[in-house]
């Protein structure tokens, strides 16, 4: 990496450290910007990545999507172009050099706005995975640094943050995987159609669905839906829904006074035994043991 990139990363380290006093993920005064800090390596953390840009300025992380592993560090950036259930593991962090990262969320409409206002031209392309890692570029990091600096001048945020965010999206669309990112905003592209199905499952994860109804939403045949959905998300619609249900059940069990049967019913399971089996398969322990371990570790 160039000296200029190192210089930007050093400034971002200072900016993030000045904003955070404790470990965890923290929102900022810029609504779409989130900072993360961890002073130790972490076990698997389960969550949903919304469409976003993720940049590490110190440390290293591994993100698991289905059976695929994405490792990135300050030399890279990671993009999620659709909502995706993932497992995140901070693999490099210490008290002296904590893991520090930035996540900037965006929407397909923001991408479309950039496409309309520039000379960038994108056409419908073959469906690609909704997550990728690319090498960091100075022009992108410069824009991210300027966006982060706005936290020191809050009065500038309402006017300048949207403009710099637009520049960041423009830089991403010019990057190595820009064509993949642009597909999410192009009406009629397979990725755009699959994102509609992803949103449908996200919004109604606790309800059963007919695959024919999802195919109709995507304007595809059932076989095409299965193929394109797996190309984008690395899993089938049923597997995608299962991950959403289990992650939400875990959140309920950790944050509310309820039992596994109630949580299972609330997220859409009809069989408590099936819920327990699938929960154990994903998280490594049955619901009660897993929640007791989490509370002993983090609470």
RONU-149225 format. One record per residue (C-alpha): residue in three letters; z, y, x; residue number from 1. Coordinates in steps of 0.25 Angstrom, whole numbers, plus 5000, padded with zeros to 4 digits. Each point is the difference from the previous one (the first is absolute). Example, Ala and Ser with C-alpha at 12.3 -4.5 7.8 and 13.67 -1.06 7.14 Angstrom:
<mises>
<ala, <5031, 4982, 5049>, 1>
<ser, <4998, 5014, 5006>, 2>
</mises>
This chain:
<mises>
<unk, <5000, 5000, 5000>, 1>
<unk, <4997, 5014, 5005>, 2>
<unk, <5011, 5010, 5004>, 3>
<unk, <4997, 5008, 4988>, 4>
<unk, <5004, 4989, 4991>, 5>
<unk, <5013, 4997, 5007>, 6>
<unk, <5003, 5015, 4999>, 7>
<unk, <4998, 4999, 4985>, 8>
<unk, <5008, 4988, 4999>, 9>
<unk, <5012, 5006, 5008>, 10>
<unk, <5000, 5012, 4990>, 11>
<unk, <5000, 4991, 4988>, 12>
<unk, <5011, 4992, 5006>, 13>
<unk, <5008, 5013, 5000>, 14>
<unk, <4996, 5004, 4987>, 15>
<unk, <5004, 4987, 4993>, 16>
<unk, <5013, 4999, 5008>, 17>
<unk, <5003, 5015, 4995>, 18>
<unk, <4998, 4996, 4986>, 19>
<unk, <5008, 4986, 5000>, 20>
<unk, <5014, 4997, 5002>, 21>
<unk, <5001, 4986, 4997>, 22>
<unk, <4991, 4987, 4999>, 23>
<unk, <4991, 4997, 4988>, 24>
<unk, <4988, 5006, 4993>, 25>
<unk, <5002, 5014, 4996>, 26>
<unk, <4991, 5009, 4991>, 27>
<unk, <4997, 5014, 5005>, 28>
<unk, <4998, 5014, 4994>, 29>
<unk, <4985, 4996, 5000>, 30>
<unk, <4999, 4991, 4988>, 31>
<unk, <4990, 4990, 5006>, 32>
<unk, <5007, 4999, 5014>, 33>
<unk, <5010, 4990, 5003>, 34>
<unk, <5008, 4998, 5014>, 35>
<unk, <5006, 4987, 5004>, 36>
<unk, <5010, 4998, 5011>, 37>
<unk, <5006, 4987, 5005>, 38>
<unk, <5009, 4999, 5012>, 39>
<unk, <5000, 4984, 5000>, 40>
<unk, <4989, 4990, 4998>, 41>
<unk, <5000, 4996, 4985>, 42>
<unk, <4999, 4987, 4993>, 43>
<unk, <4989, 4999, 4989>, 44>
<unk, <5000, 5012, 4990>, 45>
<unk, <4992, 4998, 4987>, 46>
<unk, <4993, 5011, 4993>, 47>
<unk, <4987, 5006, 4994>, 48>
<unk, <4991, 5008, 5009>, 49>
<unk, <4993, 5010, 4991>, 50>
<unk, <4987, 5006, 5006>, 51>
<unk, <5004, 5007, 5012>, 52>
<unk, <4999, 5003, 5015>, 53>
<unk, <5011, 4994, 5009>, 54>
<unk, <5002, 5005, 5014>, 55>
<unk, <5011, 4995, 5010>, 56>
<unk, <5004, 5011, 5011>, 57>
<unk, <5010, 4991, 5006>, 58>
<unk, <5003, 4985, 4999>, 59>
<unk, <4991, 4989, 4994>, 60>
<unk, <4999, 4993, 4987>, 61>
<unk, <4993, 4988, 4994>, 62>
<unk, <4995, 5000, 4985>, 63>
<unk, <4998, 4987, 4993>, 64>
<unk, <4990, 4999, 4989>, 65>
<unk, <4999, 4986, 4993>, 66>
<unk, <4998, 4992, 5013>, 67>
<unk, <4994, 5011, 5008>, 68>
<unk, <5007, 5008, 5011>, 69>
<unk, <4998, 5014, 5004>, 70>
<unk, <5007, 5005, 5013>, 71>
<unk, <4999, 5015, 5003>, 72>
<unk, <5007, 5009, 5010>, 73>
<unk, <4998, 5015, 5004>, 74>
<unk, <4986, 4996, 5005>, 75>
<unk, <4996, 4997, 4986>, 76>
<unk, <5001, 5004, 4985>, 77>
<unk, <5000, 4991, 4988>, 78>
<unk, <4993, 5003, 4987>, 79>
<unk, <5003, 4994, 4986>, 80>
<unk, <4989, 5004, 4991>, 81>
<unk, <5005, 4993, 4987>, 82>
<unk, <5014, 4997, 4995>, 83>
<unk, <5004, 4987, 5008>, 84>
<unk, <5013, 4992, 5000>, 85>
<unk, <5004, 4998, 5015>, 86>
<unk, <5011, 4996, 5009>, 87>
<unk, <5004, 5009, 5012>, 88>
<unk, <5007, 4997, 5013>, 89>
<unk, <5004, 5010, 5010>, 90>
<unk, <4998, 4992, 5013>, 91>
<unk, <5003, 5011, 5010>, 92>
<unk, <5012, 5010, 4999>, 93>
<unk, <5013, 5004, 5007>, 94>
<unk, <5011, 5010, 4999>, 95>
<unk, <4994, 5007, 5012>, 96>
<unk, <4986, 5000, 4994>, 97>
<unk, <5000, 4997, 4985>, 98>
<unk, <4988, 4996, 4992>, 99>
<unk, <4994, 5013, 4994>, 100>
<unk, <4988, 5000, 4991>, 101>
<unk, <4993, 5009, 4990>, 102>
<unk, <4994, 4996, 4987>, 103>
<unk, <4990, 5009, 4992>, 104>
<unk, <4996, 4995, 4986>, 105>
<unk, <4987, 5004, 4994>, 106>
<unk, <4992, 4997, 4987>, 107>
<unk, <4986, 4995, 4998>, 108>
<unk, <4997, 5014, 4993>, 109>
<unk, <5004, 5007, 5013>, 110>
<unk, <4990, 4992, 5007>, 111>
<unk, <4990, 5002, 4990>, 112>
<unk, <5002, 5015, 5001>, 113>
<unk, <4998, 5000, 5015>, 114>
<unk, <4987, 4992, 4998>, 115>
<unk, <4995, 5010, 4990>, 116>
<unk, <5003, 5012, 5009>, 117>
<unk, <4994, 4995, 5013>, 118>
<unk, <4987, 4994, 5005>, 119>
<unk, <5006, 4987, 5002>, 120>
<unk, <4992, 4990, 4992>, 121>
<unk, <5005, 4986, 4996>, 122>
<unk, <4993, 4990, 4992>, 123>
<unk, <5005, 4987, 4993>, 124>
<unk, <5003, 4990, 5011>, 125>
<unk, <5005, 4986, 5000>, 126>
<unk, <5015, 4998, 4996>, 127>
<unk, <5009, 5001, 5012>, 128>
<unk, <5015, 4998, 5002>, 129>
<unk, <5009, 5011, 4994>, 130>
<unk, <5008, 5001, 5013>, 131>
<unk, <4995, 5002, 5015>, 132>
<unk, <5005, 5005, 5013>, 133>
<unk, <4992, 5010, 5009>, 134>
<unk, <5002, 5007, 5013>, 135>
<unk, <5007, 5013, 4999>, 136>
<unk, <4991, 5012, 5003>, 137>
<unk, <5004, 5014, 5005>, 138>
<unk, <4993, 5008, 4988>, 139>
<unk, <5008, 4992, 4990>, 140>
<unk, <5013, 5001, 5007>, 141>
<unk, <4998, 5015, 5002>, 142>
<unk, <4999, 5001, 4985>, 143>
<unk, <5012, 4991, 4997>, 144>
<unk, <5008, 5009, 5010>, 145>
<unk, <4996, 5013, 4993>, 146>
<unk, <5004, 4994, 4987>, 147>
<unk, <5014, 4995, 5005>, 148>
<unk, <5002, 5014, 5006>, 149>
<unk, <5000, 5006, 4986>, 150>
<unk, <5014, 4994, 4998>, 151>
<unk, <5005, 5011, 5009>, 152>
<unk, <4993, 5011, 4991>, 153>
<unk, <5002, 4995, 4985>, 154>
<unk, <4994, 5012, 4994>, 155>
<unk, <4987, 4996, 5006>, 156>
<unk, <5000, 4986, 4994>, 157>
<unk, <4994, 5002, 4986>, 158>
<unk, <4988, 5007, 5006>, 159>
<unk, <4997, 4993, 5013>, 160>
<unk, <5005, 4986, 4998>, 161>
<unk, <4988, 4997, 4990>, 162>
<unk, <4990, 5006, 5010>, 163>
<unk, <5005, 4992, 5012>, 164>
<unk, <5001, 4987, 4992>, 165>
<unk, <4986, 5002, 4996>, 166>
<unk, <4996, 5002, 5015>, 167>
<unk, <5008, 4987, 5003>, 168>
<unk, <4992, 4992, 4990>, 169>
<unk, <4987, 5006, 5005>, 170>
<unk, <5004, 4995, 5014>, 171>
<unk, <5003, 4986, 4995>, 172>
<unk, <4987, 5000, 4993>, 173>
<unk, <4993, 5003, 5013>, 174>
<unk, <5008, 4989, 5007>, 175>
<unk, <4996, 4986, 5004>, 176>
<unk, <5004, 4994, 4986>, 177>
<unk, <4996, 5013, 4992>, 178>
<unk, <4990, 4992, 4992>, 179>
<unk, <5010, 4991, 4995>, 180>
<unk, <5009, 5011, 4996>, 181>
<unk, <4989, 5007, 4993>, 182>
<unk, <4997, 4988, 4991>, 183>
<unk, <5013, 5002, 4992>, 184>
<unk, <4995, 5013, 4994>, 185>
<unk, <4985, 4996, 4998>, 186>
<unk, <4999, 4997, 4985>, 187>
<unk, <4993, 4987, 4998>, 188>
<unk, <5004, 4994, 5014>, 189>
<unk, <5007, 4987, 5000>, 190>
<unk, <5012, 5006, 5007>, 191>
<unk, <5001, 5011, 4989>, 192>
<unk, <4999, 4989, 4989>, 193>
<unk, <5010, 4991, 5006>, 194>
<unk, <5010, 5012, 5002>, 195>
<unk, <4999, 5002, 4985>, 196>
<unk, <5005, 4985, 4998>, 197>
<unk, <5011, 5002, 5011>, 198>
<unk, <5005, 5012, 4992>, 199>
<unk, <5000, 4992, 4987>, 200>
<unk, <5008, 4989, 5006>, 201>
<unk, <5009, 5010, 5007>, 202>
<unk, <5003, 5007, 4986>, 203>
<unk, <5002, 4987, 4992>, 204>
<unk, <5005, 4990, 5011>, 205>
<unk, <5010, 4994, 4990>, 206>
<unk, <4990, 4996, 4990>, 207>
<unk, <4991, 4988, 5001>, 208>
<unk, <4985, 5003, 5000>, 209>
<unk, <4987, 4993, 4998>, 210>
<unk, <4990, 5000, 5012>, 211>
<unk, <4989, 5003, 4990>, 212>
<unk, <5007, 5013, 4996>, 213>
<unk, <5001, 5004, 5015>, 214>
<unk, <4985, 4997, 5002>, 215>
<unk, <4997, 5009, 4989>, 216>
<unk, <5008, 5011, 5006>, 217>
<unk, <4992, 4998, 5013>, 218>
<unk, <4987, 4998, 4993>, 219>
<unk, <4998, 4987, 5007>, 220>
<unk, <4999, 4986, 4998>, 221>
<unk, <5012, 4991, 5001>, 222>
<unk, <4995, 4994, 5013>, 223>
<unk, <4996, 5014, 5006>, 224>
<unk, <5014, 5005, 4996>, 225>
<unk, <5007, 4989, 5008>, 226>
<unk, <4991, 5002, 5012>, 227>
<unk, <5001, 5015, 5001>, 228>
<unk, <5015, 5001, 4996>, 229>
<unk, <5003, 4990, 5012>, 230>
<unk, <4991, 5008, 5009>, 231>
<unk, <5008, 5013, 4997>, 232>
<unk, <5014, 4995, 4999>, 233>
<unk, <5000, 4987, 5008>, 234>
<unk, <5005, 4992, 4988>, 235>
<unk, <4997, 4996, 4986>, 236>
<unk, <5004, 5008, 4987>, 237>
<unk, <5010, 4990, 4997>, 238>
<unk, <5006, 5001, 5014>, 239>
<unk, <5000, 5015, 5000>, 240>
<unk, <5007, 5000, 4987>, 241>
<unk, <5010, 4990, 5005>, 242>
<unk, <5004, 5009, 5012>, 243>
<unk, <5002, 5012, 4991>, 244>
<unk, <5009, 4992, 4991>, 245>
<unk, <5008, 4994, 5011>, 246>
<unk, <5002, 5014, 5007>, 247>
<unk, <5004, 5006, 4987>, 248>
<unk, <5010, 4989, 4997>, 249>
<unk, <5006, 5002, 5014>, 250>
<unk, <5002, 5015, 4997>, 251>
<unk, <5006, 4997, 4987>, 252>
<unk, <5010, 4990, 5006>, 253>
<unk, <5004, 5009, 5011>, 254>
<unk, <5001, 5013, 4992>, 255>
<unk, <5006, 4995, 4987>, 256>
<unk, <5011, 4992, 4995>, 257>
<unk, <4992, 4988, 4994>, 258>
<unk, <4997, 4986, 5003>, 259>
<unk, <4987, 4992, 5005>, 260>
<unk, <4997, 4995, 4986>, 261>
<unk, <5000, 5014, 4994>, 262>
<unk, <4992, 5006, 5012>, 263>
<unk, <4990, 4988, 4998>, 264>
<unk, <4998, 5003, 4985>, 265>
<unk, <4998, 5015, 5003>, 266>
<unk, <4989, 4998, 5010>, 267>
<unk, <4993, 4990, 4991>, 268>
<unk, <5004, 4986, 5004>, 269>
<unk, <5003, 4990, 4989>, 270>
<unk, <5006, 4989, 5009>, 271>
<unk, <5012, 5004, 5008>, 272>
<unk, <4998, 4988, 5009>, 273>
<unk, <4986, 5004, 5003>, 274>
<unk, <5005, 5014, 5003>, 275>
<unk, <5010, 4995, 5010>, 276>
<unk, <4990, 4991, 5007>, 277>
<unk, <4990, 5011, 5002>, 278>
<unk, <5011, 5010, 5004>, 279>
<unk, <5005, 4991, 5010>, 280>
<unk, <4986, 4997, 5005>, 281>
<unk, <4998, 5015, 5002>, 282>
<unk, <5013, 5005, 5005>, 283>
<unk, <5006, 4988, 5007>, 284>
<unk, <5012, 4998, 4991>, 285>
<unk, <5003, 4998, 4985>, 286>
<unk, <5003, 5013, 4993>, 287>
<unk, <5015, 5000, 5000>, 288>
<unk, <5001, 4996, 5015>, 289>
<unk, <4989, 5010, 5004>, 290>
<unk, <5007, 5012, 4992>, 291>
<unk, <5013, 4996, 5006>, 292>
<unk, <4994, 5001, 5014>, 293>
<unk, <4993, 5013, 4998>, 294>
<unk, <5013, 5006, 4994>, 295>
<unk, <5008, 4995, 5012>, 296>
<unk, <4990, 5006, 5010>, 297>
<unk, <4996, 5013, 4994>, 298>
<unk, <5011, 5004, 4990>, 299>
</mises>
